[in-house]
Amino acid sequence: MRTLRAAALISVLGLVAGCGSSQATSATSDGRSTNASPSAAPLSTQTRSARPATEPTTAPSSVASHWEAAGVMPTAMAEQHAVLLGDGRVLAVGNDVGTGAPTAALWDPSTGSWHTTESLKKRRTQFAVVSLADGLALVAGGLNDTDQSYSSTYIYDPGRGHETWSKSGLLGTARTAPAAAVLPDGRVLVAGGYYHVKPSDGRNSDPKIVLAGYDPDPTSFGPRLADVDPPNVGAALATAELFDPAAGGWSATGAMTYARSGAAAVTLADGRVLVVGSGSASVGVAVDGHALDSAEIFDPKTGRFSLAGRLPKIDRRALEKQGIKGANAVPDEDPDTTDSGRLIALNDGGAVLIGRAGWWKHVGDITRSFRFDQRTNRWSEIGQTWIFVGEPGPARLETPAVRNLAGAMVARLPDGRVLVAGGSAATPNGSSLGSGAATGASAELYDPTLDTWSPLPSMPDVRAGGAAVVLEDGSVLLVGGLIEQLQGRVVLASAIRFVPSR
């Protein structure tokens, strides 16, 4: 039996970084979500352009925490990202689920509604998106329709009467599924990803270049990465680049210790950037095994990365004790990473990584969450591990009382607590994203000061994998996502808004 896995979410919504984040990220790329795909600096640290004096604003009601409808996008999006713009609006960018064409939409907090805006000229997948300090948005990298990596980058200008994209420089290396984050000085760090080449004659062909990670100091006695032979799909990257919005160009900076693809990234309170994890070889990009459960920190003062601890090992004995007598054992090998999780910076200088998901092919799935202590470079597990092992025997190992946070939408509230909403729901056949079970609409707050979780009112609908954007008034907009049922997958165009209690 093949369990349904979190990779289905990544393929639809492009949540790598992750992130990524920040990827990403995919972390989302703004440090509060994470998709995707790939993450950036918390927007509270950025300088945003002023809102026009004539534009009305709305504030959430002074009542208990609750959910509100927040309109419907003109079209449901695959590979969807969402970021806050300098004028308080939210940009969603992705590809039309029906046609595959690039599409973009703007949400206006003064009306609570969406309207179509100019889209990117060409379709791209597995790209990074961040909010710039001047209120604009940047798209970098990705994969085109002929399966080749993009080096192009674009900037979206939300100015009234503009709402347009313009090309802004080329990456030094074309890269797909990079991690991205915004530095305190407004520059953008893009790290890792992979370089993909077009298949030929119906077969995948090996890249002509080797872009494995390396130690920039050959005399050091630190960890060294053995070259990784690139698989047919492409070569993972350890290199990193910086975008200068003032100059509109990219420049190389120090490389990571390990090549990473689809890593999560976020800017910490002290201005450094934390990058963690990587996708597994099962998704077609080979990396050194140490990249999967390790982290690195980029210091913008030195332009160098340094290792920042490893994620704790799976406590197999403790998980097996939760199962019924004779239940399947946790596999001995490490699972393949299907979702790097959502990486969120905390007010204390550390970070949390929520919903890191993995799977053992045809066997089972696992989702875990972690907290990073920047003072010690140590990671600890928070919450409870969710696991389902459906093979080799009929007695399934599962944790039915634990919520599966794969695909959860995550954001840090102004008071420092972390919203964790939605995600996967368990079914009799394994893990299924948003299967319609009640847990798919659940939400809670994680309090990093007390290290406690508290329940919130459930979302008005089941969803997983959408983007989470903290708005100027402290509420959180959840954009899109999907429901995955046994009958098939439904990609959502709707948005909802979480209003914290005042």
N, C-alpha and C positions, 0 to 999 in steps of 0.2 A: 504493500500500500504506500502510495506516495502522498505525503502530507502536503497540504497547501501551505506555502511559505511566504515570508514577508517580501521576498524578491518581486512578487507580483505587484506589490505597491510601488517599488522602485521603478519597474518597467513602465508603469502608467504615469506616475507623477514626477519621476526624476528626482527623488529625494536622496541623493548621494552625499552626501560632501561629503547634512549634511552636505547633508553634508551632509559634509562640510562641510555641513553647516549647513562653516561654518560651518556641510556640506556638510559636507559638504560638509545632508548635509544634510550629506548632504545632510546630519544640520541642514533649516533654511539658511540662507546667506546673510540674514540680518542679526544673527546672534540670539534670536528668541524663538526660532521655530525649528527647524530643521530640518528638511529635506533634503534633504535633498543632495537633498540633495545635499550641500555645502553651506559658514556663519561669519557675521561681521560684528563690529563693535556695537554695544548697546547704544541705541539712538539717543539716550539721555546724555551721552557724552559728546554728541555731535552738535555742530552749529547748523541750525536749519534756517532757511530763508523765511522772512516774515510773511504771515498770512495777510492778504489784502484787507484793509480796514472795513470794506463794505461787505465782506463775506460773513454770514452768520455762522455761529458755531453752536453745537449742542453739547450738553453735559449729561452724564448718566444720572438717573434718579437717585435720591438719597434714601435708598431702601436696601434690603438684604441682597446678597449676591444673587444674581439671576441672569438668565439668557434672553436675548432679544433677536428677532429676525433682522437681517442686515442686507436684504435684497438678493437679487439673482443676477449673476453675470450674463451678458448677452449669449455666451456659449460656454459649454463645459470644456475644460482644458486638460489635456494631458501635458506632462512635463511642466506643470504649473508652479510658478514661484510668485510670492507677493512681498512687497516691501513698502515701507512708509516713505512718502515724499516730503519735501521741505514745507509744502503748503498744507500739510495735514491729511492730504488724500492718500489713498493706497493704490499702488500699481500692481496689477496681476498680469503676468506674461507667460505664454506657453503656446501650445498647439491645439487647434480645434480637434476635439475628439472625433467628430464626424468626417471631416475632410483632411485632417492632418496639416492644414495650412497654419502658418503662424498667426497668433491673435493676441490682443492685449485689451485690458479694460481698466477703468478708473472707478474707484469707490469714493464718494463724496460724503464726509461725515455730516455736512449741513443738511443733506437730503436723505441720507441713508440708502442711496440708490447707486446703480452702476451705469456706465455708458462706455461704448466702444471708443478706443483711441487708436492711434496709428500703431501698427504692428511692425515687428522686424521684417526686413525684406525677404528673408529666406528662413525656412524652417530649420530649427536646430534643437538638438536634444542634449541632455547631460551637460548643461552649461551652468555657470555661476552668475548670481545676481546679487548686488549689494546696493545699499543706499549711500550716496556720497554726502560728505559734510556740507556741501553747498545746496543740498536739497534735490539733487538730480539722482539718477539711478544708472548703474553700470552693468552691462552684460559682457561676460568674457568666456571665450572658449566654447566647447561643445562639439557636436558631431553633426555633419551635414547629411543630405539625402543620399549621397553616394558613399556613406560610411567612411568619410575622411575627417580628421580632426580639424576644427576651426582654429585659426590664429587671430581672427578678427575680433574686435571689441567695439561695442556701441554704447552711447550715452543717450538716456531719455531725458528730455527737457519738458517738465510739466507746465511751463509757463502758459498763462492764459493766452490763447491765440496761437500757441506753438504746439505743444503736445506732440513732439516729433522726436525721431531717432536720428542720430548722426554718428558716423563712423569716427572712431577715436583711437588711432594707433593699432599696431599689430603686436601680439605677443612674440617674444623672441623664439618660443617653441610652441607650435600648435599643440593644444592639450584638451582632452576630454575628461569630464568628471573631476575638475580640480577643486581644492578647498580654497575658500576666499574669506578675507576679513579686512575690515577698515581699521587703520591705525589712528591713534589720537591726532596726528598731524594732518589727517585727511587722505594720506596715501592708501593704496589698496594692495594687500599682499595676496598673491595667488600662488599656491604651492601644490606640487604633485599633479595627479591626474594620470592620464595615459595618452600615448600617441598611437593613433589608429590609422592603418593604411587600407586602401580599397582592395577588396578581393578581386582576383583576376581569373578569367576563364572558369568561373563557377567555383573556384577554390580559393581559400584564404592563402595569401602569400606572406612569408616572413618579412618584417620590416628590414630595411637596409641599414638601419642605425640601431645601436644599443644604447639605451638611455637609462640604465640601472642606477640605483643610488650609489653614492660614494662618500668617503670621508674626505672633506676638503683639506685636512691636514695629514699628509701621509706619514709624518713623524710621530703622530700621537699614538698613545697606547690604548685609546678608547675602542669601542666596538667598530669593526669594519664589516662592510656588507660585501659578500661575495656576489659577483655578477650573476644576474638572473637572465637566462636565455629567454628572449621575448617569445611568447606564444604566437599563434597565427593571428589572433585578433589585434595585438599591438603590444607596445612596451610601456610598462609603468615608469613614471617619472619621479625623481627625487628633487629635481631642480625647482627653483622658486623665482618669482619676478615681482617687481613693485611698479604700480601705476601711479604716476604723478598727475593729478587732475589739472594742475596749473600749466604743465607742459604738454599734457595730452599724450604722453608716451610711456613706454615700459622700459625698465632696466633690470638686469640680472642682480640677484642678491644671493646670499649663501644658500647652499642646498641642505635638504634634510639628510639625516643619517640613513633613512630608509626610503625607498620609493613607495609611494602610497597613492592609491586610486580610490576615489569616493570617500575620502577621509572627512571627518567632522572638524570644524575649526571655529574658534571664537576669540574675541579680544578680551583679555582679562582686565580687571580694574586697574592694574598697574601699567597698562598699555602694551604688554607683551601678548603674543598670540599663541594659544594652545591648539595643537593639532593632534588628533587621536585616531588610531585605527586605519583600516583599509578594507576594501572589498577583497574577497577571496578569489583564488584561481578559478573557482567554479563559475564565476561570471565572465571568464575569458581573459583576465589580465593577471599574469603571474607576479607575485611579490615575495620578498623574503618573509618567511614565517614570523619573524620577530616584529614585522610591521603590523600584524593583525591585532595584537593586544598591547601595543606600546604607544606612548605619546611623546611629543616633542614640543618645545617652546621656542618661538622665534623672538629674539630681542631686537627691536628696531634700532637701538643705540649701537649695536655691534654688527647687525646684519647677519647674525649667525643663529643656527638652531642648536639646541642641546636636548638630550633625552630627558624625559619627565615622567619616569615611572612606567609601570606595567599594570594592566588590569588584573585583579585577583583571579586565580584559577577557579574552575567550577568545583563546588563542594559536592561531589557525586554521592558520597555516603549520606549526607544530610538530605539530598533530594530523594534518594531511594527510600529513605525512612518514611517519606510522606505517601508512598504508594501502597497499594494493597499487597497482601502476601503473594509472592511469586510474580510480581509485576516485572516488566522488562527493565533491564539495567540501563543506566546512562552509558552511551558508547564511550569507549576509552579514548578515542581520538577527539581532537578539538573540532567543534562544528565550523562549517564555512560561514563566514559573515555575510548576511543578506541585507543588513541595514546597519549602518554605523551608529544610528541613534541621533537624538537631538542634543546638542552640546550648548549649555546655557551658562553664561558667566554669573557668578554670585557677587553680592555686595562685599563679602569678606575677602575677596581676591581670588577665591577658588572657582570651581565650576561643578556642574552636574551633567552627567551623560544619561539621558533617559531613553529606554526602549532599544537598547542595542540587541539586535536579533541575529540568530544563526540557525543553521539546520544541518542535520545529517541526512543526506539524500536517501529518500525512500524509508527513512527510519523515524525522524522526529524533528522537533523544533524547540528552541529555547530563547527566552528574552530576559535580559538583566539590565539593571541600572546602577550607576556608580557616582561617587563624589570624589573630586580632586582637591587635595590640600596643597596649595602652592608653596607653603612654607617647608614642606617635607618632600614634595614631589611624589606623594603616595596617593593611591587610589583605594577606596573602600566601597563595598557593595551596600547599596541602600534599597529599601523596599524589600520585596520578596521575588525570588526567581520563579518565573513561569516556565514550565516544561511540559512537553508531550512527547512520549516515545511509544510509537505504535507498532514497532517490530522488535525482535523477530517473532515473539509469541503473541497470543491473543489477549493477555493481561496487560492493558495499557498502563504505563506510568504517566500520571498526570497530576496537576495541582489545581483542582477545580475551584478552590476558594481564592486563588490568586489571579489578579487581573493581568492579562497580557498587554503590555504597553508598546508592543511593536506598532509603529505607525501613529502613536499618540502625538497630539499637537501640544507643544510646550512653549511657555513664555514666562519671563520673570516680571512680576508685578512691581509697581513702584515701591511697595513696602518691603521688597526683597523676597517674598514668598514666590513659589514657582507653581504656575497653573499646569496641570497635566490632564488633558481632556481627550476622550475617545481612544481609539486604537483597536486592536484585534479582539475578537471574541472567540471563545472555544466552542467547537462543535463536536458531535460524536465522531467525526472523521478527522479530527486534528485541529489545526489552527486555521481560522478563516477570518480575514480582515472584515470587520463590520458585518458579521453574518446575520445580524438582526437580533442577536441575544442581547440582554439588558446591559451586559458589561461594555458593549460597543458604544454606549452613550454615556458611560460613567465619567465623572470628573472629580478631581481632588486637588488639594493644595499641599505642596511639600514645604515645610518650614525649615530652612537650613539652620536657623538659630537653635531650634529645639530638636531638630532631626526627627520630626513627626509628620505624619500624613493625616489629613482631615478630609472627610467627604464633602462634596458640593452637590447642589442640585444637578440632576442629569441633564445633558444636552437635550434640546427638543427633538433631535434625530440622531441616528447612528451614523458615525463617519470615522474614517481613518485617513491619515496621510495628508490632510490639508495643511496649508500654511497658517502660522499664528503670527499676528502683527500687533504689537503694543501701540495703541493710539495715544495721541497727545493728552487725552483726559484720563489715562490710566486704564481704560477698558481694553479688551483684547478682541480683535477681529479674527475669526477663523474662516478661512477662504477655501472653498472647494473640498477636495477629498474624494473618497469613494466608499461605496458599500460593496462588499464582495459576498455574494450569496452562492449557494450550491447551484442555483440556476444560471449564474453568470455575474458579471461585474457591472456596477452602475457608477459612472463618474458624475460627481455632483457639480452643479453650477451655482448652488446657493451658498450664502454666507450667513454666519451667526455671530453674535457679539456677546462676550462675557462682561458683565458689569459687576465689579467687586463691591462689596458692602462699604459704606462710608461711615 
